Amino acid sequence: MPAHPHSDEFEERAKLFSAKVRNRVDELGMTQLDLVAGTGLSQGYLKLLLNGRGSHKDPKTGTYRAPNPTLDVIWKLADALDLEISYLADFNQPLRRATSR
C-alpha cells in the first residue's frame, strides 16, 4: 500500500525533527552505532532519520518522502539523547542548543 501523501507543512516539521536529532547527536559526540545501542533501532532506519528521509518514494516524483517516526521511536530517541519528548515532537519549538532533562 503506498504511503499517504503529506502536506508541505508536514515535510517542514519532519525536517525540523531530523535536525533536532542530528544536532543533539552531534552535541553528545555520538556515532550512529552509539545511537543504535541506545535506542535498539536499526542503523539503516536511523541513517534515514538523521538524513531527513523516509523509506517511501513519492510515485509521482520518485523522491523519498520525509520520515514519519512512530511515538515509540520518538520516545526511544528522547531517552537515548537525554531530551524531553516535547522538544523533539513540538514543531513550535525551534532548533536550539538542546538541554538535557
C-alpha positions as CSV (number, residue, x, y, z in Angstrom):
1,M,0.0,0.0,0.0
2,P,1.5,3.4,-1.0
3,A,2.3,5.9,1.7
4,H,-0.3,8.6,2.2
5,P,0.9,11.9,0.8
6,H,1.7,14.6,3.4
7,S,1.3,18.3,3.2
8,D,4.3,20.7,2.7
9,E,3.8,21.6,6.4
10,F,4.5,18.0,7.4
11,E,7.6,17.9,5.3
12,E,9.0,21.0,7.1
13,R,8.1,19.6,10.5
14,A,9.8,16.3,9.7
15,K,12.9,18.1,8.6
16,L,13.0,20.0,11.8
17,F,12.6,16.8,13.8
18,S,15.5,15.3,12.0
19,A,17.6,18.4,12.5
20,K,16.9,18.3,16.2
21,V,18.0,14.7,16.5
22,R,21.2,15.3,14.4
23,N,22.0,18.4,16.4
24,R,21.8,16.5,19.7
25,V,23.8,13.5,18.4
26,D,26.5,16.0,17.4
27,E,26.4,17.8,20.8
28,L,26.9,14.5,22.6
29,G,29.6,13.3,20.2
30,M,27.6,10.1,19.5
31,T,28.1,7.9,16.5
32,Q,25.3,6.1,14.7
33,L,26.4,2.9,16.4
34,D,26.0,4.7,19.8
35,L,22.5,5.7,18.8
36,V,21.7,2.1,17.7
37,A,22.9,0.8,21.0
38,G,20.9,3.5,22.9
39,T,17.7,3.0,21.0
40,G,17.6,-0.5,19.7
41,L,16.7,0.9,16.3
42,S,18.4,-0.4,13.2
43,Q,21.3,1.6,11.8
44,G,19.6,1.8,8.4
45,Y,16.5,3.3,9.9
46,L,18.5,5.8,12.0
47,K,20.5,6.8,8.9
48,L,17.4,7.6,7.0
49,L,16.0,9.5,10.0
50,L,19.2,11.5,10.5
51,N,19.2,12.4,6.8
52,G,15.6,13.5,7.0
53,R,14.5,10.8,4.6
54,G,11.7,8.3,4.9
55,S,11.7,4.9,3.3
56,H,8.8,5.6,0.9
57,K,9.2,7.1,-2.5
58,D,6.6,9.5,-4.0
59,P,5.3,7.7,-7.0
60,K,4.9,11.0,-8.9
61,T,8.3,12.5,-8.3
62,G,10.4,9.5,-7.4
63,T,11.8,11.3,-4.4
64,Y,11.8,10.0,-0.9
65,R,9.2,11.3,1.5
66,A,10.1,12.8,4.9
67,P,10.4,10.4,7.8
68,N,7.4,9.7,9.9
69,P,8.6,8.1,13.1
70,T,6.1,6.5,15.5
71,L,5.7,7.7,19.0
72,D,7.7,4.7,20.2
73,V,10.7,5.8,18.1
74,I,10.4,9.3,19.4
75,W,10.4,8.0,23.0
76,K,13.5,5.8,22.3
77,L,15.3,8.8,20.7
78,A,14.4,11.1,23.6
79,D,15.7,8.6,26.1
80,A,18.9,7.9,24.3
81,L,19.6,11.6,23.7
82,D,18.5,12.7,27.2
83,L,15.9,15.1,25.9
84,E,12.3,15.9,26.6
85,I,9.9,14.3,24.2
86,S,8.2,17.6,23.8
87,Y,11.3,19.2,22.3
88,L,11.5,16.6,19.6
89,A,7.8,16.4,18.9
90,D,6.8,20.0,19.2
91,F,7.3,21.8,15.8
92,N,6.7,25.1,17.6
93,Q,10.0,24.7,19.5
94,P,12.7,25.7,17.0
95,L,16.1,24.1,16.7
96,R,18.2,25.2,19.5
97,R,21.0,24.0,21.6
98,A,19.3,21.1,23.3
99,T,19.1,20.9,27.0
100,S,19.1,17.7,29.0
101,R,16.1,16.6,31.0
